[in-house]
Amino acid sequence: MSRTRPLTPELIAAAALEVGDREGAKAMSMRRIAAELGCDPMALYRHFADRDALLDAVADLALNDVPDPDPAAGWEDRLRHLAGGIRSAALAHPGIAAHIAGRPPLHGNGRRLALAMITALVDAGLSPTQAIRTAQALVAYLSAALAMAVRVGGDGRDERWHHVNRALSESAGQPVGDALPPTGSEEQFSYGLRLLLAGIRAEAHDGRPRQHGVTTAGGG
């Protein structure tokens, strides 16, 4: 690409996202991105302190594909929308998906989605402290599930899946079969998310703030 516009952080991030979409994560180097922009690699460092800073911006740009949940929807539907949307958006951009899993974005889109997540959790009946801790747990689950999907690729029935399937079948004394979802699949992710939502529902229903050294409103 021959450069016709001045370099900006937004232009660099967009070009990097396109490179990753076409060529995968291995192409996400400062040199390759600079070549795409038709500039010297050192020019990128005028806008980003290092490669991680650039990839953070690219990751946040990828999450622009995730729309805000409908505020009129129930809290569970909003959390499903957010978690599923983040997973889908990340996997749609193979060059940056692993980075999103390892370093969840903290720029504009990352903050927008985090706020929507915490708002849904408070609406579920959690205290602000519980909502923050629960959001952290949800992000950890999402990151692990996303990393697994990126690592496995394909339909998720890799060599390791077959090993696990055989081991579980031998332990159970009967074939496990399709009871074991493909590794990193939508089926596996949705089932795990359903369990987390059930736990959140139970925590909210319990109604008693958990004490872990944090003072809650009205408490000592």
N, C-alpha and C positions, 0 to 999 in steps of 0.2 A: 504494500500500500504506500503510495506517495503521499506525503503529508501536505495538505492544503490549508489546514486550520491550525491555529496555535494550540499547543498542548494544554490540556486542562486535566485535573483529576478525573472528571467525568468521562472525557474522551478516552483517556488511557484505560480506565476500568472497563468501558464498553468494548474497546478493542481486545482487551485481554479476555473478556468473557466470550467473545466470538472465536478467538483462537482456541480456547479451551473446548468450546462446543465442537469445533471441527477436528481438533487434533488430540484432545484429551489432556489429562493432568500433567503428563511429562513435558508438554509444550509450554507450560506456564512458567517460563523463565524470563528474567528481565531482558535478556538478549533477544529471545524470540518475540516478545511483545514489542520491543523497540523496532525490530525488523518489520513487524506488521504495521507500525506507525510511520516507518521511514525516518527514524531518528536515531541518534546515538543512545546506547543504553544509559549513559550517565545523565541524560536529560530527564529520565524517569525519576531519578533521585531528587530532582528539584521539587517534585510533588509528593513523593513517598519516601519515608525514611529508609525503608528496606523492602524486600520482597514480601514479607509477611504483611506489612502495612498495605501494600498494593492488593494482595490477595484478600485481605479483610474487606477492602472496598469492593472488590469483585464479588465476594460472597454476599455482601449486603445488596448489591445490585441484582443478583440472582433472585433474592427474596422479594424484589419488587413485583414479581409475578403472583405473589400471595395476596389476595384481596382481604380487606378487613371483614370480619364476620358480621353477620346481620345482628345489630344490637337488640333486635326484638326476639331473636332466637334464644332458646334455653341455654344454660351454661354448658351443658354437656355437648350440645350440638356445636357451640362455638369452639370448644376445645378440640373436638374432632376435626372441625374445619381448619383450625390453626395447625394442629399436628400433621394432619394429612396434607394440607397445602404446603407446609414447609418441606416435608419429605418429597412430595412430587416436584416442587420447584427445584430442589437440590439435585434430584436424580435426572431432571431434564437438562442439567448443565454438568456433564461428566467431568469437565476440566476443573470444576471448583467444588464438587460434591464432597470430596474427602476433607477439604479445608473447612467447609461448613460444619461437618461432623466433629472435627477436632477443635475448631475455634468458632463457636456460634457467634454470628455477627452482632456487633454492638453499636453500629451506626444507625442511620435514620430508620431503615426498614426493620432492623433487628429490635430497636427500641419500640417501634410502633407495634410489632407483633407481641413483644414481651408485655407491654402495657395491656393489650387486648387479652392476653392470657391471664394476667393477674386480676384484671377486672372481672373476668368470667369466674375465677376462683373465689373472689370476694362475694360475687353474686350467688355462688353455690352455698355460702354460709360460713366460709372460713374467715378467721381474723386476718388482718393485714400481714401479721408475722407468719401465720400458717400459709397464707397465699404465696408469699415469697419463697418459703421453703418448698412448697408443693410445686411451684413453677420451676424451681431448680431441679427437682426430681423428674419432672416431665421433660425438661430439656436434656437431662442426662440420659433418659430412656430414648428420646428421639435421636440424640447423637450416637448412641450405641447401635440402635437399629439402623440408622443411616450408614454408619461405618461398615456394618455387616453387609448391607445391601451393595455397597460400593465394592467391598472386597470380593464378594462372591460373583456378582454379575449373573447374567443368564437367567435360567429358571430357578436357581437356588439349590438344585439337586447336585451339588458338587461331590467330590470324593469324601470330604469330611461329613457331609450329610448322610451318605450311605454308611459310613462307619458308625455314626451315631444311631442310625436306624437299626443297624444289625445289633449293636450293643444293647439298645433298649428292647429289641425283640427277644434277645437271648435272656435278658433279665426278667422279662415279663412271661417268658415261656410261650409266647405266641407272637405272630407278626404284628408289628406296629402299623405298618402300611401308611395310609394317608393321614393317620392321626398326627403325624409329625409334619408340620408345614414346611415347605421349602425354605431354606435359610435366606433371610433377608427379604422374604416375599411380603406382598401386601397382606396376605392372609395372616402371616405371623405377626406383622406389625399391628394390624387391627385387633387381633386377639389380645395382645399385650396391652394395648391402649384401653381396651374394654375393662381389663382387670384393674388398671390404674384408676379409671373413672369410677369403678365400683368402690375402690378404696377411698377416693376423695368423697364420694357420696356418704360412706360410712363415717368418715372423719367429721364431715359437716353435720351429720345427723347426731353424732355424739355430743356436739355443742360445747365441749369443754376444752379450752385452749391448752395445748400441751406445754408444760413448763420445762424449758431447757436452758435456764439461766437468762431468759429474756422476759422482762416485765411487760405484761399485757395491760390493756386499758382496764382500770378498775381493780387491778391486782397488785400484789406487793412483790 
